[in-house]
């Protein structure tokens, strides 16, 4: 080591050039390295979506989910498989072990899905397989709102989407709140009977006349000609002119029995921003791109094309991650500058101006070297990296202070500065290396932190290792080399020289002040090592006992000042979409009166998915607060919201704050599963009733089906067969009353996707009573459907959830007040045996508790490993 350090001193120009190169490239890396709010974590989840128009939850479970489960359960590395079936389709979520490469996993899943497709119904849409990637979350949300026609608003949103997707840094832009276009044939039932037509004839005519015919080419020997048979609908006029039947010389067309209108599918919900109808555009950046630069270009492009928009249309920006990244970077810069100033004040007062400047150089030098390392590793700047850099500020100058202080002592003793700094670096090399190594040993095991949390937190040890290693080079190589050229001894009093002489070989007990008292205490302690070790062990166990006695538990991630919040609006009953929206609007209007909120984005609808969202959730209101420096604390705002919406009738309100760290849902999550579904609901009822008696719990909810009514049209197959009818025929007729019978699709100019052509009765003829008025055209003429059909109410079946082949329900709750989830989970585990639940049930705590248990076990093991390494 001494020879290596002497070689560096002999080549001071080369060393200083390397230092200058590190500073320049580090500064360039700091300016150009991608910056994002959350770490780019590879989440080992794969999502499979299965869509089948109109399928019931039970049929979706039996015909969609089970064939998929059968094929997917054999995948290597599969940790857990959950599935949900609902009206209109199903989805399957696969969880794999964290840290695996997602690309080969996706390929394996797609192969299994292709095999399982053969067992799916023919009407099921092509399954989609996608990964869950946190890096693909929106970096900014644009909301278009205004009192203009819906079609015009949608056209502007699509044009803006196309413009934004032309930005190189933007991966894709999704439009939320839009409705699918459809060509609707409103059929007059009376005219059908007048012309003696059947619905099958109209559907068959549409299918036969809206097809692509590949006619081919005609080669006559003297030339080759392409032959084309145009057969696809291109405009709504083509649908109107569709011939259904020819009677003599007369042709009955669609226009004779129906009207055609381009429109949208029936709404599944509504979207508003600050009380105005809106469409939202979710902008996602490419992986590895800079969030700040991406958002700046998105804002600039939106401002350019805004001049051509219709009057009354406004655009607002929300969930802008670049704002928070800028704030974090500013805080980092302020902390670095504060650290440099404080260090220089202390060191300059002790060692002089030049020595203080040399020590102060270690902080920016270590930071910039760490930035260069992170850039070379392909990492990004995010909240965990910034926290790590702030954490490292106080540890970067220790080695430099020791070296500079010893060099000053040697220069005061008469040695030349080059010789003094060489001796200081050589003498302090092993102590500084040992000190830095023991610090790194405490963080090194964190590199192997398992699970999603480990992937999220691995940036902390990587950043600290990079910066602390750079500080070691600064203390032993760069600072001494620069000091050998530019250093100057600070002022030394007689008392200081006496202390230095004592430190070199004199009697340390003769020193005065605090230093002398500390030396005498240390000497006494070293004479009784056994007693001192016993005292340390006793203190260690005493702390554990005291924490167990008086501590409140363990909190997975600390609470932070919220910038965002979500208001969940739950309601029960067979409500229409307009009734749901009216309830959400009532809550929304009260929230708009609260001061300190920047944006209120409300959505209402029949189906929502996400953490904390149950089947009776029909409204989500997302809140973005004003800048925290210009408003009151966020929790005061949320308390006022709770008070204002407490008396809204017919709804249950839950408020979720912004989570710190990886999303984990509610504080407490209990999963009850079984292969015997009939055991689940009574067990969940008992657990929920018990939870309601536990003090300190709020927002208690479960995933049991919502009480409701559905109408089942039952067909007597034997009786129907006597009239030449079938279930398929009955179902198609009933669809004329509900969502409409799909006749085909066409793609008009300017459309992004194919547009459905659906036939249905006028609005006034869509009711349950109208089912009894339906007449099927059979071989015996027009036969009333009531001859072989009955319809009756039945309990509504909601979403069906499965985990590893078992049905399951989830019970979740939040912890109120100052209590910590860990304390409540321990309490709930204790009374679990008192419920006397039947055999065949499996109960498990998930969410924060599950991740917390894994993390605490790992951290305790990592702590022991770090102690062993340091020893």
Order of alpha helices (4+ residues) and beta strands (2+ residues): alpha-alpha-beta-alpha-alpha-beta-beta-alpha-beta-beta-alpha-beta-beta-alpha-alpha-beta-beta-alpha-beta-beta-alpha-beta-beta-beta-alpha-beta-alpha-alpha-alpha-alpha-alpha-alpha-alpha-alpha-alpha-alpha-beta-alpha-beta-beta-alpha-beta-beta-alpha-beta-beta-alpha-alpha-beta-beta-alpha-beta-beta-beta-beta-beta-alpha-beta-alpha
